[in-house]
Amino acid sequence: MDTNSQIMERLIRIDEVQHICGLSRSSIYASIKQGVFPVQVKLSPKSSAWVYSEVLAWINARAALRQN
């Protein structure tokens, strides 16, 4: 793959996930447990982050549901 066509992936922390998707911290973790929200990436034993593109894909999927 050409380096110009690669997209830099970004990890985001829980505060930004909350801001982007509008859910509370507890709702995010409950949705992960239910299997309906992207699972976080463990960075260390006490640190996690989410893949930005996965959170955006979740938002886009939710938006698409309203059109059906």
C-alpha positions as CSV (number, residue, x, y, z in Angstrom):
1,M,0.0,0.0,0.0
2,D,1.2,3.5,-0.8
3,T,2.1,5.5,2.2
4,N,0.0,8.5,0.9
5,S,-3.1,6.3,0.9
6,Q,-2.6,5.1,4.5
7,I,-4.7,6.7,7.1
8,M,-3.2,7.4,10.5
9,E,-5.2,5.7,13.1
10,R,-5.9,7.5,16.3
11,L,-6.6,6.4,19.9
12,I,-9.0,8.4,22.0
13,R,-9.6,8.4,25.8
14,I,-12.9,8.0,27.5
15,D,-13.6,11.7,27.9
16,E,-13.4,12.2,24.1
17,V,-15.5,9.1,23.5
18,Q,-18.1,10.5,25.8
19,H,-18.0,13.9,24.0
20,I,-18.2,12.4,20.5
21,C,-21.0,9.9,21.1
22,G,-23.0,11.7,23.8
23,L,-23.1,8.7,26.2
24,S,-22.2,8.6,29.8
25,R,-19.2,6.6,31.0
26,S,-21.5,3.9,32.5
27,S,-23.6,3.7,29.3
28,I,-20.4,3.2,27.3
29,Y,-19.2,0.3,29.5
30,A,-22.7,-1.2,29.6
31,S,-22.9,-1.1,25.8
32,I,-19.5,-2.7,25.5
33,K,-20.6,-5.5,27.9
34,Q,-23.7,-6.0,25.7
35,G,-21.5,-6.2,22.6
36,V,-23.0,-3.1,20.9
37,F,-20.2,-0.6,21.3
38,P,-16.5,-0.9,20.2
39,V,-14.2,-2.5,22.8
40,Q,-11.4,-0.4,24.2
41,V,-7.7,-1.1,23.7
42,K,-5.7,-1.8,26.9
43,L,-2.7,0.5,26.8
44,S,-1.5,-0.6,30.3
45,P,-3.1,-2.3,33.3
46,K,-4.8,1.0,34.3
47,S,-5.1,2.8,30.9
48,S,-7.5,2.2,28.0
49,A,-8.4,4.0,24.7
50,W,-10.7,3.5,21.8
51,V,-9.9,3.4,18.1
52,Y,-11.3,6.6,16.7
53,S,-12.5,5.1,13.4
54,E,-14.4,2.4,15.3
55,V,-16.3,4.9,17.4
56,L,-17.1,6.9,14.3
57,A,-18.3,3.8,12.5
58,W,-20.6,3.1,15.5
59,I,-22.0,6.6,15.3
60,N,-22.6,6.3,11.5
61,A,-24.3,2.9,12.0
62,R,-26.6,4.4,14.6
63,A,-27.4,7.4,12.3
64,A,-28.1,5.0,9.4
65,L,-30.7,3.2,11.6
66,R,-32.9,6.3,11.8
67,Q,-33.2,6.4,8.1
68,N,-34.8,3.0,7.8
